[in-house]
Every structure is written in C-alpha cells, then in structure tokens.
Amino acid sequence: MSNHRKVEIRRDDAIFDLLIDENTNEVFVDGAAQFMVGPIVSKISFYSSAGLNENDIEQRMTKLKIAIPTLAFVEFIAQTISNLELASDELLENNERLKEKLIASLNTTIRRNS
C-alpha cells in the first residue's frame, strides 16, 4: 500500500503527476528571515518567534532553510501571486492589515512589470 496520493497536473504551462507523500514533514514558521537569490540557486531561511529578550526585543530563531533552483523560486513566486489574486476576496474579507500589505505588494509588482 502506498503512502502517497497522486494529483494530476494538466495545464497549458505544466503537465506532470504530483506524488504527495503523506509522511512529509510540515514545519510551522512565523515568517521569512533571510533571502539569497543567486543566478542558479536561491536560499530562504524561515523563523519562529522565540519571545522577547531582557530588553523587550523580539528574538527570532531560524527553523527551516531551503535551497531551490532560482527558476523554480521565480515560478513559485508567480504562482503564489496568481493564487493570492484568485483568493483575494476571501483572504481580505476580515483582515484589513493583510489587505493593505497585499495591495501594496501587488501594486509594486505591477509597477515593476509595466
């Protein structure tokens, strides 16, 4: 018996079967800590909040680092923006702060691409 399920991806820009391992590790993080975008490989570090220090300064502990081909990273960003646009009404319905950040980010992206 297999420990994965198959999702068939059939789009104009991509045709593949995605095998999702049911035992894949899932790590919750509070945000992205560092980015390094190179011509071939990009690296991203994610953090979780570790509380405040004695001076009331937030402490952030890296929890996950990934290395990804830069082309795949760019494709991930483009797909993320597309998904955010599709789900924007639902995402923004009850979250004004998210709405402000998303609009600012999309406006910046649109200006860069114009």
HUPE-V384184 format. One record per residue. N is the residue number from 0. RES is the residue in one small letter. D_CENTER is the distance of its C-alpha to the mean C-alpha in Angstrom with 2 decimals. Layout:
[[N | RES | D_CENTER] [N | RES | D_CENTER]]
This chain:
[[0 | m | 31.61] [1 | s | 28.07] [2 | n | 25.12] [3 | h | 22.68] [4 | r | 22.30] [5 | k | 22.02] [6 | v | 20.05] [7 | e | 21.71] [8 | i | 19.64] [9 | r | 22.18] [10 | r | 21.16] [11 | d | 22.86] [12 | d | 20.21] [13 | a | 19.50] [14 | i | 21.82] [15 | f | 21.04] [16 | d | 21.21] [17 | l | 18.18] [18 | l | 19.73] [19 | i | 17.84] [20 | d | 19.45] [21 | e | 20.22] [22 | n | 20.42] [23 | t | 16.92] [24 | n | 15.96] [25 | e | 13.51] [26 | v | 12.69] [27 | f | 12.02] [28 | v | 10.93] [29 | d | 11.65] [30 | g | 9.37] [31 | a | 8.70] [32 | a | 12.27] [33 | q | 12.85] [34 | f | 11.93] [35 | m | 14.56] [36 | v | 14.53] [37 | g | 17.61] [38 | p | 19.47] [39 | i | 18.96] [40 | v | 16.30] [41 | s | 13.34] [42 | k | 12.53] [43 | i | 9.98] [44 | s | 11.39] [45 | f | 10.18] [46 | y | 13.00] [47 | s | 14.91] [48 | s | 17.70] [49 | a | 21.05] [50 | g | 23.27] [51 | l | 25.63] [52 | n | 28.11] [53 | e | 31.80] [54 | n | 31.20] [55 | d | 28.64] [56 | i | 25.80] [57 | e | 22.46] [58 | q | 21.71] [59 | r | 18.22] [60 | m | 18.14] [61 | t | 15.68] [62 | k | 14.79] [63 | l | 12.68] [64 | k | 12.69] [65 | i | 11.50] [66 | a | 13.26] [67 | i | 12.33] [68 | p | 14.64] [69 | t | 13.93] [70 | l | 14.70] [71 | a | 12.17] [72 | f | 9.46] [73 | v | 11.00] [74 | e | 11.17] [75 | f | 7.49] [76 | i | 7.24] [77 | a | 10.43] [78 | q | 9.65] [79 | t | 6.84] [80 | i | 9.66] [81 | s | 12.20] [82 | n | 10.98] [83 | l | 10.82] [84 | e | 14.24] [85 | l | 15.59] [86 | a | 14.79] [87 | s | 15.52] [88 | d | 18.98] [89 | e | 18.06] [90 | l | 15.21] [91 | l | 17.55] [92 | e | 20.75] [93 | n | 21.04] [94 | n | 18.66] [95 | e | 20.16] [96 | r | 18.00] [97 | l | 14.77] [98 | k | 16.93] [99 | e | 18.05] [100 | k | 14.71] [101 | l | 13.42] [102 | i | 16.83] [103 | a | 17.03] [104 | s | 13.79] [105 | l | 14.92] [106 | n | 18.41] [107 | t | 17.53] [108 | t | 15.84] [109 | i | 18.90] [110 | r | 21.31] [111 | r | 19.99] [112 | n | 20.34] [113 | s | 23.75]]
